Amino acid sequence: MAKRIVCYTLGGIEPRKRLKFNHELYGFTDRSNNGKYEYKRKGILSGVRYEKPLDSVLVLPSANTRDIVKHLKKYRAKYINYPIQE
């Protein structure tokens, strides 16, 4: 299976926007009523097999790269997208 490596940086983005970016990308656990209830909120990468060797670096299948790039463009992140060989 062909894989791609995506390296990105958000620059000097506000902390709130960075948190929202990460929640939308990776998903998160939502807690309500003082932690009595927990809900798993899915992100773009929730159903994808990916590797994260470093901060802001993702190695994922080529088929899922389009969604990630679209998300990065939404937040005006600078990114590099390269094909890699296994």
N, C-alpha and C positions, 0 to 999 in steps of 0.2 A: 504494500500500500504506500502510495506517495505521501510524503509529509512535508510540511512547511514550518518554518520558524518565523515567528512574529515578535519583533522587538519594538517596544513603544515607550513613549514618555509623555506625561501629561503637563509637564512644565510647572509653572507657578499657579496651578488651579486652586481654587478655594477648597478647604478641607471638606465642606459639605458636598460639593460637587464630586470630589474624589471618592468619598464614601458612597455616593449614589452610583458612580461609575462602577465601583467594585461590587456593589450589591447587584446591579443589573448584569454584570459579567459572570460572577461566581455563584450568586444566590446567597441566601442568608437564613438564619433561624429567627423568626419573629416571635416575641414573647408578649403576652398580654395578661392583664389582671394580676400584676406583681409576680409574673413567672408561673402562674397556675396553668396556663395553656401555652403550648408551643406549636408553631406552624413552620414547616419548611417551605420557603419561597424559592422557586427555581430561578436560575439565571441562564444566560446563553450557553454556558459551558456545562450545565448540569447533566446533560445526557451525552456528553462528548468525552472520549478518552483522550486526555491531553497530559502533557508533562510541563512542569514549571521549574526549569533548572535554576533560574535566578529571578529576582524581582523584575517585573515588567518584561519577561521573556516567556513565550509560550511555544511549545512544539505540539502541533496538532495535525490531523489528517487534512489533506488539501480540500476535501469537500466542505469542511466547516469553516474555512478561512474567510469566505465571503461575509458571513454574519459578523465575525470579529472585526473585519475591516470596516464594515458599515457602522458598527458601534464606536470604533475609534474615530471615524470621521464625524460622527454626531457630537463628540466631545472635543473636536479639533485637536486631537492628539497627533504628535509626530510619530510615524511608525515606518518600519522597514519590514518587508515581507519577502522571504527567500525560500526557494525550494531546497530541500535537503535530501540526501540519499542515505539509506539505511545500510 
